[in-house]
Amino acid sequence: MTMPRTSDALIAELVDGLEPVRPLRFGEGLLLALAAAGVTAAVVLGSVGLRQDLVAGLVDPMHLIATGLYLGLSLAATVTVLIMGRPQVGSDHSGWRWAAAMAGLLPLTGVIVAAGRGASVFSAESLAVGQECLEIGIGSSLLVFTMLVLWLRRGAPTAPDRAGLVAGIASGAFGVFTFSLHCPANDIVHIGIWHSAVVLAMGLAGRTLVPRLIKW
């Protein structure tokens, strides 16, 4: 006859072989994200350099507004991802949406203006410049994206698909911000379409890939 196990024995059996896990700390995650962003900015700007007007101490209003919106979106979305990796009762994950709504005015305005200009906005030269921005913007997003994915893998996000989407948006917005410090274009059509395409592409990549990478 099998003797019933005591609660202490059952608990000991359940925890046998488990190892303590270092808790995620928001401050640590934020420092890692900022470090990844700093390294990216140093590499990109060290390779291609700053815009000539910034070097001369001049600021274009359209450029200032656009880069500010992308930076704000990147920071807001990054903070949201860090919180998603440490789920708690009552956590608010909606703050990044306000920044996204503000930045969303850029592609909306770009499409409206492009429609008014007609086919000239799709000239071979504009497409080549746009493709360059898209490619380098995505490349500038990868280090921050990798860091955020590793953070989510260490944590326990309750909605991996949403966390992946926000991680992609955060890294894409930072990639655009970084390369915008070099890109000489001030045209709202270029900024609204091609720069925003980086954020969209990274958001879709995060939404698709991250749920497959998170297991807990």
N, C-alpha and C positions, 0 to 999 in steps of 0.2 A: 504494500500500500504506500502510495506517494504522500509524503508529509507536505502539508500546505506551506508555501514559502511566506516568510514574514515580509512586511512592507520594506524593511531595511534591506533585506536580501534582494528583493525585486528592484529597488532603486539602484543598489550596487550593480546589479546585472545590466540595467539599462544604461548606466553611465560608464560601464567598463570600456576602456579604450578611448574615451573621449578626451580631447585636449582643450585647454582653455583657449579662447579666441580673444585677441586684443580688440576692444570695442572701437568702433569708428568715432572719430572726434571731428566735429564740424570744422574747427579751426585748422586741423591738419589737412582736411580735404581742400579747404579754401587755399591754403598755402601751396599745396601741390598743383592746384589748378592755375594759380597765379604764376607759379614757377614754370609750368609748361607753356603758358601764354608768353612769359618773358623770354624763354628760350626761342620760341617760334618767332617772336618779333625781332629778336637779335639776329637770327639766321636770315630771315627774309629781308629785312632792311639792310643788313650787312651785305647781302648779295645784290640787291637791286637799287638800294638807296632811297632817300626821301624824295618826295615831290619837290620840284624846283621852287615853287612858291613858298613851301614850308621852310626850305633852306634859307630863303630870302626873308623869312619872318612875316610873310603875307598869308592871309587866310581867305579862301573863297567861301561865302556864306552857304552855298549849296553843299559843298564838300564838308563843311563843319557840321551842318545839320545831319547829313547822311551818316558820317562816321560816328557822330554822337549817338544816333539812334541804334546803330549796329552794336556799338560798345555797350549801351544800356541793355539791349536785348541779351547780349552774351553774358553779362554779369547776372542779370535777373534769372536767366535760364540755368546758369551754372549753380547758383544758390539753390534753385529748385531741385536740381539733380542731386546735390549733396544731401538735401533733406529727404528725398525719396529713398536714398540708400540707408537711411536710419528711420524707418517707419515708426511713428508714435501716434497715439490717439489724439485727434484734434489737429494734426499737422495740416497746414494750408499749402497746397501745391499750385495755387492759381495765380500767384503773383507775376509769373513770367508772361501771362497772357496779356496783361496791360502793356508791357513793353513790346510784345509781338504785334499788338493792335496798332501801336504808334509806328513801329517800323513797317507795318503792312501798308502804310500810306505811300511809301516809296514805290513799290511795284505797281500799285493802283494808279498813281499819278503817271508813272512811266508808260504804262499801257495806254492810258488816255491820250497822252501827248503823242505817242507813237502812232496811234490811229489817225490823229490829225495830220501828221506829216506824210503819211503814206509809205510807199515802198522805199523811199530814200533811206529810211532808218535801217534797212537790211542790205546795204551796199557791201561789197566784198571787204572793204577796209573795216567797216564797223563790225562785221561778223568776225573778222580775224582778231580785232582788239577785244571783242567780247569773249571769244573763246579763250584767249590768253588769260583774261581776268578769271574766267570760270575755272580753268585748270589750276592756276596758281592759288586762287582762293581756296579751292578744295584741298590742295596740298598743304596750305597754311593752317588748315583745320585739323589735320590728322593727329598731331601730338596731343592737343587738348582733348580731342575725341577719345583717344586711347586712354588717357588718364581718367576720364569720366567713366568709361566702360569698366576699367579696373576697379574703380571705386564702387560701382554698382555690383560687380562680381563679389567684392568683399562684403557687401551689405545684403539686404534682403528686401528689395523693392517689391511692393505688393502688386504693382502694375508694370511689368517689364516693358510692355509695348509702349506705354506712355512715357516711361523713363527713357527708353531708347530714343523716342521722338524728340524729347526735350534735350537730351544729350547731344543729338545731332544738330539741333537748332543752335544750342549754345556754342558748339565748336565751329559751326558754319558762320555764325555771326562774328565770332572772333577772327576767323580766317579772313572774312571780308574787311573787317576793321583794319587788320594788319596790312593787307595788301592795298587798301585804300590810301594808306599813308604814302604809297608810291604811285599808284595809278593816277595819271594826270587828268583824267576825264572829270568834268563837272556837269556834264549833261544829264538831266534827270532820266532820259530814256535809257542811257547806258547804265546808270546807277540802279534805276528801278528794275530793269530787266536782268542784266547780267550779274550784278552784284547780289541781287536777291535770289538769283538762281542757285548760287552757292549755298545759301541757307536752306533752300528748298531741297536741293540734292542731298545735303548732309542730314537733314531731317528725315527724309525717306530712307536713307541708308541706316540711320540709327533705329528707325521704326522696324526695319526689316531684319537687321543683323543682331541687335542687342538681345531680343528675347531668346534667340538661339544660343547665346553665350552665357546667359544667367541661369544657373541651376542651384536651387536651394530647397 
